[in-house]
Structure formats: structure tokens, C-alpha cells
Amino acid sequence: MRTAKHLLPLIFATALLSAAPRPIDFTANLPAKGTFPAKWIHGSPSLLDNTDPPVQVHWYNAHTVIMRENKAYNYEGAFMYLYFGNDRAILLDQGSTSSRNEWPLRDVVDGVIAQWAKANGRSPDIELVLAFSHLHGDHFAAINQFIDRPKTRMMGLTHEEMVAFWGMKNYPADQVEFDLGGRKILVWGNPGHIDSEFAYYDTYTQILFTGDVFYRGRCYVGNFRMWLASMKRLVEFAATHLVAHIVGCHIEITTKGQDYPRGTTYQPDEPPVQMDVAMLKRTYAFAQTIKEPGIYFTGDVYICNQTRFKTTIDRNPYAY
Ligand SMILES: [Zn+2]
């Protein structure tokens, strides 16, 4: 009897432990495989008749979600990346539309978090970190929708706040590690599109997020020297780390390499959002030959070197 009584707390503790969810292992069998949709939502000829959801939610894998903003709400058609870890999730970029009534990103993200929590036997009140590539309005517009969400941290809206948030001492060269709970995100400075921008590498999927510095569209370069140095940093990173995919925030070209005019809300002939290291290397090699401002097509992407927001064609063939 005495022995049994003595064992009771141990039995209770064991029962409690078995009820707690087992940590997810984000370090085995890397890269964690995932899939992209065959086609993303890409606007429609008549936006009034658009029947797509405001935000397309795509589960790349069980712990990774990629979302796209409906072009009927904003032509930017921004991509957003949500990574789950054992302790917290991070949402990279928050789209182009502020109003929750107009474009309910917060509700979509809350729904996705609840779905993930249920599937993994966890509480949906997991901490959420809101970060973004850079301080252009098409990358953080909906951040305000999360103001009243409990357990939420935001990286800040000034350069000083952002650099301090990541604990960087030497921007842009410093590379810091941010732990989602067994899933590490590497973050470093990635300026050149604008002076204040960041690159994010997910060690679990090995997806490298390059923001507006490098993507399938018009890479608008504000400061060429900074941009070229950032491209070099990305190429060097890819030479020393495994990179499964490179992703950006927008798609602005056709599968044949023509750029859609700025403001296009219907892109029926889009290439995928994901790119590879060979494209990055080709673009960097091409960029090294650029001597003056102008629009350059590298064969993969456009480099719009100090051209402001010009496109190669000024007439929208999809207008009516
Ligand atoms: Zn952008």
C-alpha cells in the first residue's frame, strides 16, 4: 500500500505528460518536402465577377502555408508565408490591403492557425510573429489587423526597430537565427530595392524568401550598388546552404517573359512563384554587366535599374 501511494504522483505526472503534444521534429529528413499549386489565383477579366477567395491558402506541407492576395482586391497579388514551429509561428508579409472589412487577412490567418493547432493537438493561442521583407505598403498593409491579437509580436515599422527586433549589430551583413521552437529561420539584410529590406531562409523547407530584391517580375532597383551586393550575398548563401526554392512576393511576367504592365489585375499566363538557384546565379552574372540605369531582361526576370516604376510596355493588353 505504501509503495502504491508513493507512486501516485508519478502516475499522474505520466498521464499529464502523455496528454501534452509531442514536439514536432523540424530537423530530420531535410528539406521538408512540399508542393506548390499548379496555378495560383491570378485575377479575372472582370473583377466585379471575381469568385476567388480574398486570400488563397495553400498548405505547402503540414507546417508551412503560402497565401496569395486576390488581385481583385489589389493588383499587387502579394504572396505571404506562414511557418509554424513548436513555440511560435511567423508570418512573413501581410499583403497590400489594410481594411479587415475589405480583405480579412487576420481572419484567414486565425483560421489557418486554428486548423494547424487542431491537427497537431495544440492550443490555437500560439505566439504569432509578424515580420516582413521591407517597408513598402504592399508588404505590411494588414499588420494593423493583428493589433488586438494576444501573444503577437511585430518587428516594427522603422529601420531601427526592425534591426533591433532581430538583434542585428551590423546591417546588412549580420545573419541572425530566429527560433520558432525547433525550426530555425535565418535572417539578414537584403537592401537595394529599398535601403531597408531583409532576406529569410527557413531551415526546415530550405525555402529562401528574397522579397522584392529577386522575384519573377520587375526587380525594381533603387540603389544598384546595394542591390548588387545583396545579390552577391544571396549567391554566396546558396553556395554554402541547401536551397530548395527561392520565392518572392509577386509575379509580374508571363511564362514567355513579357512583363505585365503595372496595375494588371488579370494574369492568365503566369509562371510559378518559385525560382531556383540557377536563376539567381544567372541574374547576378547578368547584373554584373549593367553599367547604367534602364530596364534589362535577363532571360528570367527584369532588372529595372533606377527606372522608378516603369514597365516595358505602357498599354495593358488585358484592359477593356
Ligand atoms: Zn512589393
Residues whose N, C-alpha, C, O or C-beta is under 5 A from the ligand:
A	BS01	ZN	D138 D212
